[in-house]
Amino acid sequence: MNKATRFDAGEIVRLRRDRYELKAGSCGIVWGVYDFVPVLYEATFVTESGEEADLMFEDQDCDAVSDVREAPFPERLLEMQRVFESGER
């Protein structure tokens, strides 16, 4: 992890509070890290209904997911992570 950023691209994160159509606890994969002040991240989250939703967020908006098996839709998140890491986007 870059010392200036809390999250890296490809990392799975959990939303701390409701944001737009996403509820607190929704998880997603970071695919953009922008070196602004404050640092901004872009991620694709999985909504409660299983749809994908993109969101930009700051450090304090999310926590890292240490065990994806405890996240909602773990298979979907692992597939999204695999696609990101393979460069298939």
N, C-alpha and C positions, 0 to 999 in steps of 0.2 A: 504494500500500500504506500502510495506517495504520502510523505509526511504532511503536506499541505492539504490533503483531502482525507475525509473520513472513510469514504467508500471508493472502491475501484470498479471499473467497467467489468461486467460479468458477475458481480456480487449480488446475492439475493438479500433484499431488505424488506422490513415490515413497517407499514405506516403507523405512526403514533396517534394520529387524530383523523377525523373525517376530513376529506378534501374532495369537493365536487361530488361525483358519483361513487367515489371510493370511500369505504368505511374504515375506521381504525382497525388494524389487524390485517388488512389486505396486504398481500405480498407481491413483489415484483422483482424484475432483474434490471440492474443499472446498465445502461448502454451508452450513456453520455456523461462525461465529467468536464465541466467548464470552469476554467481558472479565472473566475470573476471574484469580486469582493462583494458579498460573500460568495463562496463556491456554490455553484448550482449543479445539480445532477438531473439526468433525464432517465426515466425508467418506464418499462411496460409492466403494469400491474394486472392481476387477475381480479375482476370484480366478484361480488357475492354470487352473481348469476353465471360466473365462469367466462365472461367476456373479457377481452383485453382492453385496457385503457392506458394511454400514455400520460405521464405527469412529470412536470419539473418540480424539484423540491430542494430544500436546504438541509444542512447537517442535522438540525434539531427536529426535522419532520419524520425521520425514520431511524430504525435500529437495524443492525446486521442480524441476519438469521443464522444461528449457529448450526441448527439441525433442520434441514428442509423437510424432513418427515413430520415435523410438528407444525408445519405451515399448511394453510388451506391450499388445496390443489397441488400437492407436492409433485406429482407426475408431470403436470403441465409446466410447473416452474423448472423442473430438471430438463424438460424438452426445450423450453425457451433458452435455458443456459447452454445446452448443447448446440443449438442453432447459432447462438451468439458466438460461441467459441470456435465453431467451424467456419464462420464467415459466410454462412448461407443467406444472410439477410437480404 
